[in-house]
């Protein structure tokens, strides 16, 4: 009776409001002077805040907020992924040229293949965790992990482990890339080439922006657009992940990929609108701001429902996989940038 009483519409709204409050605080914190330019984006901060609150909150509160938290982790997340398309235009992709597109495609495919082979075959990790770590490295960090989690029906602890890996190794790259650039600006040819390399190999959009701005304007512009191409490729990659995941599965497990085209199609539609029916700057900023709030609320909800003991159970294997994937991105990305 107690659990049933905690699933009322009031509790649904309470869980939703709590997740949105965490998201709003994370957005404010990400823009605060002490963290601005640190590469810690609102999504990562929301996840960390939610994780802290969730592990300090009694079980009775978790039960009370469960329905609203679940809504954020599913429906709100899918809307946020769809609206992410308003950050991209086809023209941006065309402006960077074929080379950056080819580099991004090759890196995404090789990173996902390595994640599946090394994670599942060699390290004997579960497929879900290995795939999420691979998606986060290959595409766009936390946003790709969240989107992929909806395809493979990942558990909270699997998503949290993958995001922790992205934060750790992405932050390292964000700090190391500008340092290497300052020592050898001509290492990959010129600033443009180093920017493409940065955008094609760093994980989070916020990390790419922070690293690019620490170099020079030419490198920063190339890095951001190269990164946006990876975001654009999120849609077809999700479809491919859904097809691979459902291979050999039957019944309830096989239906996980059926829902993929819904928010993927929304993503493509939003990108198309932004390309050929551009919004005014004010409206676009409002839509992107709303999308940040929705994605951050999903991250906050995810963190809130994840317990630290679940993360400890994962052991060192996810870190080994993330280290190898990061090294692979740097080596292969550097070679491709030189060609």
N, C-alpha and C positions, 0 to 999 in steps of 0.2 A: 504493500500500500504506500509505503514511504517513497519508494523509487517511482511509482506511478504518479504520485502527487508532484514529483519534481520534474515531470515532463509536460507541464502545462504551457500554454502560450506565453505566460509571463516568464517562465524559465527560458523559453526559446529566445525571447527578446532580451533577457538578461545576458545570456551567453553571447548573442550577437552584439549587444551594446558593449560588453566587456572586451570582445575581440577588436571592435572598432576603436575603443578607447586606447588599447595597447598600440594599435596601428597609428593613431593620431600622435601619440607620445613618441613613437619611434620616428615618424616623419619629422617631428619638431627637433628631436635629438640629432638626427642625421644632418639637419641644416644648421645646427648650433655651431658657433665659431670653434669650440674645442674639438669637434669631430669633422668639421667641414674640410674636405680634401683628404681625409684619412683613408678613404676607400671602403669604409664601413657603411654600406647602404642601409636604407630604411628596412628592407626585407630581412637582412641579417640581424639588425638590431631588434626588430619585432620578434623574431624567432628567439633570440637570447632573453628578451624581457619575458616573453611567454613561458619559456623554459624555467626561468627563475621563479615566476609566480606559481606555475603549476606544481613545482616541487616543494613549495612552501605552503600550499593550500591544502586544507583537510579534504578527505574523500567526499564528505557531504556536500562541499561546494562544487567539486568536480561533477557529482551526480546532478546537482541543480543546474549547472551550466552546460551539460553534455549536449543537449539537443541544439542549442545555439552555436556551440563550438563546432559541432559536426556540420552544420549548415555552412559555416565559413570555410571549412576544409574541403567542401565539395562544390556546392552551387556557386558560392561567392568566388571561389578560386577559378572556376571555369569561365565566369563572366570576366574576371580580371585577365585571364590568359587571352581571351578574345579581344578585349580592349587594348591589349599590348600592341596590336597591329597599328594603332594610331601613331606609334613612334617611328614607323618606317614608311618609306615611299619607294616605288619602283625606280624613280629618277635617281635616288641616292645610290642604289645598287648599280645602276648603269654608269654613274659618274666615276665610280672607282675602277671600273674596267674588269676584263675577264680574268686577269691574273689573280686578283684578290678573291674572286668567286671560286676559282679552281682550288686555290690554297685552302680556303675554308671548307669546301666539300671534301677534299682529300683528308684534311685533319679530322673532320667530324667522323668520316667513315672509318679511318684507321684507329681513332681513339675508342670508338664504340666497339669495334672488333677486338681490340686489345683488352678492353675492360671485360668483355664476355669471356674471352679465352683465358686470360690470366686470372680473373676473379673466380670464374666458375670451374674451369678445368684444372688450373694449377693450385690456387689457394683454397679451393673447395668452399667458396662462399655461396650463400644463397643467391639465386639469379636476380631477385629483386634489388638487393643492396648493390651488387656489382653493376647492374644496369643503371641504377640511379647515379652512382658515382661516375660512371662513364658519361651519362647524359649531362651532368653538371659540368664536367671538364670539357666535353666536346662542344657544347652549345652556349648556354648563357647562365651558368651557375644555378642559383636558387630557383629562379623562374622555370628553368628547364627541368629541374628536379621535381618541382611541384606539379608541372604539367605531365611529366612522365609518370608520376605517382598515381595520377588519375587513370592512366592507361593500364598499369599493371596491378592496381589495387594494393599499393604498398602499405605496410604498417607504419605507424608513427615513428618507431625507433629506426626503421630503415631510412626514412626520409631525413630524420635528424642526424644520423650518422653521415649520410652523403653531404648534407649541408655543412657539417663540421669540417669535413675534409676540404670542401671548397673554400671555406673561410681561412683555414690554416695555410694551404698551399697557394691560394690566390693572393693572400696578403703578402706572403713571401715574394711572389713574382712582382706584385705592385711596387714593392720597395726595391727589388733587385734590378728591374729593367731600367729605370732612370739612372741608376748608378752605373750600370754597364754602358748605357748610352753616353753618359758624361765622360767616361774613360775612353770609349772608342765609338764616336758618332758615325764613322764610316764603316763599321763592322759589317753591315748588311748592304752597303752601297751608299745610301743617303737617308735623310730623315724620313722621307716618304716610305721607303722600304722598311725601316725600323718600326714605323707606325703601323704598317700593315701587319708585320710580325707580331706586334703587341696586341692588336685587336683580334688577331687570329688565334692567339695562344693563351691570353689571360682569361679568367673564368667569368667574373662578374662585370656587368656594364660599369658599375661604380668604380671597380678596380682599374678598368681600362681608362676611364676618364681621368682618374687621379694620376695614373702613370703617364698618360699622354701629356697632361698639363705640366708635369714635372720635366718634360723634355723641351719641345718647342711647338709653335702653332702648327707647322706643317705635319709633324709627327702626330700631334694630338688629333687633327682632322682625319688623317688616314686611319688612325687607330680606331676612332669612334665609328666611322663608316664600315670598316672591316668587321668590327664587332656587330654592327647592325645587320650585316649580311648573315652572320651566324644566327642572329635572332630570327631573321626571315626564314632560314632553313629549319626552324623549329617545327613548322607545320608539316612538311613532308617527312621529317625524321620521326615525328610522333606517329604518323600513319605507319611507317616502317616498323617502329617498335611494337605497335599494336598487332601487326601481322606476324612478327616474329614471336611475340609473347603468346599468341593464341595457337601457334603451331603445335600440334600434338596434344592440345588440351580439349577437353569436352565438357559439356554441361555448363555449370555456372562459371567456371574459370574461363571458358572460351568466349563468354559474352563481354568480358572486360574491354575488348577492343572495339565493340560495336559503338560505344559512345564517343570514340575518338573524333570522328569527323564533325561532331556537333560544335565543339569549341574551336577546333582547327579551322572549320569553315568560317566561323565568326572572326577568327584572327585574319584570314585572307580577305574577307569582306571589309573589315576595318582598315586594313592596309590599302586596299583598292580605293576606298573612299578618300583616304588621306592622300592618295596619289593623284586621282583624277577629279575629285570634288573637294578640294582642300578647304578645311575649316579656317575660320579667322584665327589669328594668333591667340586671342583671348579665349575663344571656345576650345581650341586645341589644348591650351594649358589647363583648362578646367577638366577636360576629359582625361588627360594624362594624370592630373592630380587625383581624380576620382579612381583611376586605375591603380595608382600607387597605394591609395587607401585600401582598396579591395584586396590587392595582393598582400599588403602588409598585415591586414586583418587575418587572412588565411595563414600567414606565417606565424602570427601571434597565437592563433588557435592551435596550430600544429605544435608549437613549443609548449603551450599550456597542457596539452594532453600527452606529452612525452615525459617519461620518468627517467632519471639519471641511471637507475639500475639497468634499464634497457640498453643504454649506451655502453655501459661497462661490459655487458655480455658480449659485445661485438669483438673485443680484443684488438690485436694489432693488425690483423689482416686488412681491414679497410684502409689503414694508413699506408701500408705497403703498396696496395693497389693505387691509391691516390698519388703517392710519390712517383711510381713508375709512369703513370699517365701524365703527370706534370713534366717529367723528364722527356717523355716521348713527344709531347707537344713542343717543347723547346727545341729539341734536336731536329725533328722532322720539319717543324715550322721554319727554323733557321735555314735548313737546306733548301726548302721550297722558295723561300724569299730570295735566295741567292741565284736561283735559276733564271 
